[in-house]
Amino acid sequence: MISAFFGTFGRIEAAHAALVLTDAHAALAQPVSLIRFTLPAEAGLPPRIVTADPVRVIERTAGSAHGCTAPVITEIAKAREDGRCAVLDLPVAWLADTTLRKSLDAAVLTVGPAPLDEHAACHVLSTEGAVPLDPAVGGIAPAWLLGCSRGGGGPAGTAFGRTMARLAADLAADLAGEVPVRTLPVTLPPLTHSEASHLVVGGRSARTLSAGIWLLAALRAVASDPQAASIDADRLAAALGVDTGIVRLMDERRTGERLRDLADALDAIRDGTGPARSELDDSPRLEDWRVEAAPVRILTGRVYGHPNIVDGRRVSTSALYATDSVSYARTLSRTYTLGRPAGREAGSGLH
């Protein structure tokens, strides 16, 4: 299978997606070539420390952003001859090259989480991505969009699809023409610093591997039906080799991602801009609901070195999220160093 990722602003999201997919192929013992072409002003990948036998990394510098796709087509042909899958990370302008596009099983435009990323992706679809669509005249199906740095699994993918469809419809109205949008049902989660550090040198984490397997399944579904308008649960299940009922793209956000989402939501509510109708359409619904009080763990004590409170004042912290009961406590607001517990000898711990 030959898959290519094209980035918009910078190429970090496309590079991460290519690395994640390459590792998924390697984990399944599938020989794979990671082929990356950079422009003269762009940096290459760091040296790989962790190496896997099925992985071959090929990096080349292109002469310009346009009209230099012959070398990458040559690399694709070599990969096919060697019986290898190929994962490509390419300049976005090459998305318009029809000869290159015909060499691919899946062309994917990566889209970051910011509104400007989404706007840029729509612009690309209306320019570089605007290739003939009629298969009868050798046309090529539109590129697929992959939401990146978006926690939430399936719900995030659904929300991303709706957002891009709305933006594309608005742009099409301005251009008086169609802006085709096809979004993958999977997303790539935001990577922690540790996960990203391991990924770029050839390592993996459980989360990046899981994301890669789902992404690989989605792209296999794409390759099986290049003209499909979307990928449903049946196609995804077939690509995974499981029954349809088993496939469920769940909300997989970690605690940190949930807290960041909470902070964004509270800021939007404070500013009078949330929740939007589109967000409510994507949200679960509660029936027969009522508000009830539930206790949460907090810490009380005399505080020292707080940025807003004078030393020695007795305080109650915000909700307690993590502690080793000896040296530190992490609350919603900040980290605290733990001194002597109340009524106990130092070091006896919290209960």
C-alpha positions in Angstrom: 0.0 0.0 0.0 1.3 3.5 -0.9 0.0 6.3 1.4 1.1 10.0 1.2 0.6 12.8 3.7 0.6 16.4 2.7 0.9 19.2 5.4 -0.4 22.7 5.3 1.2 25.2 7.7 4.7 23.7 8.3 4.8 20.0 8.0 4.9 18.8 11.6 1.5 17.1 11.6 2.2 15.4 8.3 5.6 14.1 9.6 4.0 12.8 12.8 1.2 11.1 10.8 3.8 9.5 8.5 5.9 8.3 11.4 2.8 6.8 13.2 1.7 5.0 10.1 5.2 3.7 9.4 5.4 2.3 12.9 2.0 0.5 12.5 3.3 -1.2 9.4 6.5 -2.2 11.2 4.6 -3.5 14.2 2.7 -5.8 11.8 6.0 -7.0 10.4 5.2 -5.4 7.0 8.3 -4.1 5.2 7.8 -0.4 4.8 9.7 2.6 3.3 9.3 6.0 4.9 9.9 8.4 2.0 10.2 12.1 2.9 11.0 14.9 0.4 11.8 18.3 1.9 12.3 21.7 0.3 15.7 23.4 0.6 14.7 25.5 3.6 13.1 22.6 5.5 14.8 20.4 8.2 15.1 16.7 7.9 14.2 14.2 10.6 16.6 13.6 13.5 18.7 10.4 13.3 16.8 7.3 14.2 18.0 5.7 17.4 15.5 2.8 17.5 15.6 0.8 14.3 13.2 -1.8 13.1 14.2 -4.3 10.4 11.0 -3.8 8.3 11.6 0.0 8.1 13.7 1.8 5.5 14.0 5.6 5.7 14.6 7.6 2.6 15.0 11.4 2.8 15.6 13.6 -0.2 15.7 17.4 -0.9 13.5 18.6 -3.7 14.7 21.5 -5.9 11.4 23.5 -5.6 7.9 23.3 -4.4 6.5 22.6 -7.9 7.3 20.3 -10.8 9.8 18.0 -9.0 7.8 14.8 -8.4 9.7 12.5 -10.8 12.2 11.4 -8.0 9.4 10.5 -5.6 7.6 8.4 -8.3 10.9 6.6 -8.8 11.1 5.8 -5.1 7.5 4.5 -5.1 8.3 2.2 -8.0 11.3 0.9 -6.1 9.2 0.2 -3.1 6.7 -1.7 -5.2 9.4 -3.7 -6.8 10.8 -4.7 -3.4 7.4 -5.7 -2.2 7.4 -2.9 0.4 4.6 -0.6 1.6 5.5 3.1 1.3 4.6 6.0 3.5 5.3 9.4 2.1 5.6 12.9 3.6 5.5 15.4 0.8 5.2 19.2 0.1 1.6 20.2 -0.1 2.0 21.7 -3.6 2.7 18.2 -5.0 -0.9 17.3 -4.2 -1.9 18.9 -7.5 0.4 16.5 -9.5 -1.9 14.1 -11.2 0.9 11.6 -12.2 1.9 11.4 -8.5 -1.7 11.1 -7.3 -2.2 8.1 -9.7 0.7 6.4 -8.0 -0.9 6.5 -4.6 -3.5 4.3 -2.9 -4.3 7.1 -0.4 -3.6 10.8 -0.5 -4.1 12.5 2.9 -4.1 16.2 3.8 -3.3 16.6 7.5 -5.2 19.3 9.4 -4.1 20.7 12.7 -6.5 21.6 15.5 -6.6 25.4 15.0 -9.3 27.2 13.0 -6.5 28.6 10.7 -5.4 25.0 10.0 -8.9 24.1 8.9 -9.2 27.2 6.8 -5.9 26.4 5.1 -7.0 22.9 4.3 -10.1 24.1 2.6 -8.0 26.5 0.6 -5.7 23.6 -0.5 -8.7 21.5 -1.5 -9.9 24.4 -3.7 -6.4 24.8 -5.4 -3.8 22.1 -5.2 -6.5 19.5 -4.4 -8.7 20.5 -7.3 -8.0 17.7 -9.8 -10.4 16.1 -12.2 -12.8 13.8 -10.4 -14.5 11.8 -13.2 -12.9 8.3 -13.3 -14.1 7.9 -16.9 -11.6 10.5 -18.0 -8.8 9.4 -15.7 -9.8 11.6 -12.9 -8.6 11.3 -9.3 -10.8 11.2 -6.2 -10.3 14.1 -3.7 -7.7 13.8 -1.0 -8.8 12.6 2.4 -8.6 14.9 5.4 -7.0 13.7 8.7 -7.7 15.6 11.9 -4.4 15.8 13.9 -3.7 16.8 17.5 -7.3 16.2 18.3 -8.1 14.2 21.4 -11.4 12.3 21.6 -11.2 9.4 19.1 -14.5 8.8 17.3 -16.4 11.9 18.6 -13.5 14.1 17.6 -13.5 12.6 14.1 -17.2 13.3 13.8 -16.9 16.9 15.0 -14.0 17.4 12.6 -15.9 16.1 9.7 -18.8 18.4 10.4 -16.6 21.4 10.7 -14.8 20.8 7.5 -18.0 20.2 5.6 -19.4 23.5 6.9 -16.2 25.4 5.9 -16.1 23.8 2.5 -19.7 24.7 1.9 -19.0 28.3 2.8 -16.0 28.4 0.5 -17.8 26.8 -2.3 -20.5 29.5 -2.1 -17.8 32.2 -2.4 -16.1 30.4 -5.3 -19.4 29.4 -7.0 -18.0 25.9 -7.3 -17.7 22.6 -5.4 -15.0 22.1 -2.7 -14.9 18.3 -2.2 -14.4 17.1 1.4 -13.8 13.6 2.6 -12.7 13.1 6.2 -11.2 10.0 7.8 -13.2 8.7 10.7 -10.1 8.4 12.9 -7.9 11.2 14.3 -4.4 11.5 15.6 -4.3 12.5 19.3 -2.1 15.3 20.5 1.3 13.8 21.4 3.0 14.4 24.7 6.6 15.6 24.6 7.7 12.1 25.6 5.6 10.4 22.9 6.8 12.8 20.2 10.5 12.5 21.3 10.3 8.7 21.0 8.4 8.7 17.8 10.9 10.9 15.8 13.8 8.6 16.7 12.0 5.4 15.8 10.4 4.5 19.1 6.7 4.0 20.0 4.2 4.2 22.8 1.0 2.2 23.3 -1.0 5.3 22.3 0.9 6.0 19.1 0.8 2.4 18.1 -3.0 2.2 18.7 -3.5 5.4 16.7 -1.3 4.0 13.9 -3.3 0.7 13.7 -6.6 2.6 13.4 -5.1 4.9 10.8 -3.8 2.0 8.8 -7.2 0.3 8.9 -8.9 3.5 7.6 -6.4 3.9 4.8 -6.8 0.2 3.8 -10.6 1.0 3.5 -9.7 4.0 1.4 -7.5 1.9 -0.9 -10.3 -0.7 -1.3 -12.8 1.9 -2.6 -10.9 5.0 -3.9 -14.1 6.8 -5.0 -16.0 6.3 -1.7 -17.5 9.5 -0.2 -16.9 8.2 3.4 -15.7 5.3 5.4 -18.4 3.6 7.5 -18.1 1.0 10.3 -18.5 -1.9 7.9 -15.5 -0.8 5.8 -13.4 -0.1 8.8 -14.3 -3.5 10.4 -13.4 -5.2 7.1 -10.0 -3.5 7.0 -9.4 -4.6 10.6 -10.6 -8.1 9.9 -13.2 -8.1 12.7 -17.0 -8.1 12.9 -18.7 -4.7 12.5 -20.2 -4.8 16.0 -16.7 -4.8 17.5 -15.7 -1.5 15.8 -16.4 1.5 18.0 -14.3 4.6 17.9 -14.6 5.7 21.5 -13.6 8.9 23.4 -10.0 8.1 24.4 -8.9 11.5 25.8 -6.5 11.4 28.7 -6.9 13.4 31.9 -4.7 16.2 30.6 -6.6 16.4 27.3 -9.9 16.5 29.2 -8.6 19.3 31.4 -7.4 21.3 28.5 -10.8 20.9 26.8 -12.5 22.0 30.0 -10.3 25.1 30.2 -11.1 26.0 26.6 -14.8 25.4 27.2 -14.9 27.6 30.4 -13.0 30.4 28.6 -15.5 30.3 25.7 -18.5 30.3 28.1 -16.9 33.3 30.0 -16.5 35.1 26.6 -20.1 34.3 25.6 -19.1 32.2 22.6 -19.9 28.7 23.8 -21.2 26.1 23.6 -22.1 26.5 19.9 -25.0 24.8 18.3 -22.7 22.5 16.3 -21.0 21.4 19.5 -24.4 20.6 21.1 -25.3 18.6 18.0 -22.2 16.4 18.6 -22.8 16.0 22.3 -24.5 13.3 24.3 -28.0 14.1 25.7 -29.2 13.7 29.3 -32.8 12.9 30.1 -34.5 13.0 33.5 -31.5 14.9 34.8 -30.9 16.8 38.0 -28.0 18.5 39.8 -26.5 16.7 42.7 -23.6 17.4 45.0 -20.6 15.0 45.0 -17.6 15.3 47.3 -14.1 15.7 45.8 -10.8 15.3 47.6 -9.0 18.5 48.5 -6.1 19.5 50.7 -6.2 22.1 53.6 -3.3 23.5 55.4 -1.1 26.5 55.8 0.5 27.6 52.6 3.9 29.2 51.9 5.3 30.5 48.7 1.9 30.8 46.9 1.9 33.4 44.2 -1.4 34.9 45.4 -1.6 34.2 49.1 0.5 35.5 52.0 2.7 32.9 53.8 1.1 31.1 56.7 -2.5 31.6 55.7 -4.8 28.5 56.0 -6.2 27.5 52.6 -8.3 24.9 50.9 -7.0 23.8 47.6 -8.9 23.0 44.4 -9.7 19.4 43.6 -6.8 16.9 44.3 -5.9 14.9 41.2 -2.6 13.1 42.2 -0.3 12.7 45.1 2.4 10.4 46.4 1.2 11.3 50.0 4.8 12.1 50.9 6.4 14.8 48.7 3.9 16.3 46.3 0.3 16.9 45.5 -1.2 18.0 42.1 -4.4 19.9 42.3 -6.5 21.4 39.5 -4.6 24.7 39.9 -1.0 23.7 40.6 1.6 21.4 42.2 2.2 21.6 45.9 5.2 20.4 47.9 4.1 18.5 50.9 5.6 19.3 54.3 4.5 17.9 57.7 1.0 16.3 57.7 -1.5 17.6 60.2 -1.4 15.7 63.5 1.3 13.3 62.2 5.0 13.0 62.2 6.8 14.2 59.0 6.8 11.5 56.3 3.9 9.5 57.7 1.8 10.1 54.6 -1.8 11.1 53.8 -4.8 8.8 54.2 
